Amino acid sequence: MDIYSEAKAIKDEAIENRRFFHKNAEAGLDMPAAQEYVINRLNEYGLKPEKCGHGVTALLGRGTPVLLLRADMDALPMEEMSGEEFACTNGNAHACGHDFHAAMLLGAAKLLKERESELKGTVKFMFQPAEETFEGSRDMIENGILENPHVDAALAFHVAPGKMLPGLFMYNSGKVMMNSVDGFRIDIRGKGGHGAYPNLSVDPLRIAVRIYTELEALIAREANPEKTCVLTVGQIHGGNAANIIPDSAFMEGTLRTNDKEEREKLVRRIAEVSQEIAALCGGSASVTKLSDVPPLVCDSELTEKMAGYMNELGIARPVPDMKANASEDFASVAERVPSVFMYLSAGFDDERGDYSAHNPKVRFNEDVLPLGIAALVHCAVRWLEDNRR
């Protein structure tokens, strides 16, 4: 039986795994339910999993080379409106497909365990939390995921919803595939008071509005138009009553770029603009960095190799030179070891494909599960064969 047939044979189990993560969605670093579930499943499959920071790792095979297979497993802090019978109801939602990634890696672990004696090296598994907050990779890196044994290369897949049916794999060999991300929080201090006497106060909400406008102007008038530069403020908070001017307010957002110089300049200007406007209005502002992830650049030679292995499988068509404005925490791995990141289409050609990732109504096609499992297994086996020492 070929690898894809083996993967299709465990599709129901992969769906069960995916739906557990989906229905019990957790966001951030602390993911006790997912961590326990992964550990229990890997034990069932005959592996010896261990906690690694807030994630889980395990090894198969022995000796060198060592290939890391990574899956994120965190959700987003948002209400789900997908209409799925297994929808999450705890205030989190797998609206980015990480439940698929974890389920595919579990399936790959099961099939790779069955052929462990044939492996020409070591496969290391990385089940990662907190991709959405850009904390998970560094948490596991700080806890040794890339060492003991040392990782020689890494591979990760991401599913893509929308109107694309399963059967495509998208990659980028050597150029910037996804942007850097610098998350920031701006804390604004004013002077609270009565809404009827604003002249006796320093309104932090006024300051926040002016900062927001000037941050937009940074992109419109200071960013190089030949580079990708996207700045989004996702939340502004301040006050709790209509007739009270609050003492403080805060705003949080992200800056994403594909250029080192523009990134450095705009990070600096976010702080300068915020502080200068606050001072001009009689208040003060401080800027805190929430995340710091580099652009995702895949290793060119390794990516072409992995694309070749995917073509050997013959179950998905290649789409090269894929780029996305979004950012990816896997970049923290990719800046340390040669890495490959690929997208697998997982959409529908009907109304179920009307929504994109991070939309509360997004839906993903479970037919991609065996394809992803087979791809992970085949790429791992073939890369170890070609790089055995």
HELIX and SHEET records of a PDB file:
HELIX    1   1 ILE A    3  ALA A    9  1                                   7    
HELIX    2   2 LYS A   11  LYS A   23  1                                  13    
HELIX    3   3 PRO A   32  GLU A   44  1                                  13    
HELIX    4   4 HIS A   98  GLU A  114  1                                  17    
HELIX    5   5 GLU A  116  GLU A  118  5                                   3    
HELIX    6   6 GLY A  136  GLU A  142  1                                   7    
HELIX    7   7 PRO A  198  LEU A  200  5                                   3    
HELIX    8   8 PRO A  204  ALA A  217  1                                  14    
HELIX    9   9 LEU A  218  GLU A  222  3                                   5    
HELIX   10  10 LYS A  260  LEU A  280  1                                  21    
HELIX   11  11 SER A  300  LEU A  313  1                                  14    
HELIX   12  12 ALA A  331  ALA A  334  1                                   4    
HELIX   13  13 GLU A  351  GLY A  353  5                                   3    
HELIX   14  14 VAL A  368  ASP A  386  1                                  19    
SHEET    1   A 8 GLU A  50  CYS A  52  0                                        
SHEET    2   A 8 GLY A  55  GLY A  61 -1                                        
SHEET    3   A 8 THR A 122  GLN A 128 -1                                        
SHEET    4   A 8 VAL A  66  ASP A  72  1                                        
SHEET    5   A 8 ALA A 153  ALA A 160  1                                        
SHEET    6   A 8 SER A 339  SER A 345  1                                        
SHEET    7   A 8 LEU A 168  MET A 170 -1                                        
SHEET    8   A 8 ARG A 317  VAL A 319  1                                        
SHEET    1   B 4 CYS A 229  GLY A 238  0                                        
SHEET    2   B 4 SER A 248  THR A 257 -1                                        
SHEET    3   B 4 VAL A 176  ARG A 189 -1                                        
SHEET    4   B 4 SER A 284  VAL A 293 -1                                        
SHEET    1   C 4 CYS A 229  GLY A 238  0                                        
SHEET    2   C 4 SER A 248  THR A 257 -1                                        
SHEET    3   C 4 VAL A 176  ARG A 189 -1                                        
SHEET    4   C 4 LEU A 296  VAL A 297 -1                                        
SHEET    1   D 4 CYS A 229  GLY A 238  0                                        
SHEET    2   D 4 SER A 248  THR A 257 -1                                        
SHEET    3   D 4 VAL A 176  ARG A 189 -1                                        
SHEET    4   D 4 ALA A 324  SER A 327  1                                        
SHEET    1   E 2 GLY A 193  HIS A 194  0                                        
SHEET    2   E 2 ILE A 244  ILE A 245 -1                                        
END                                                                             
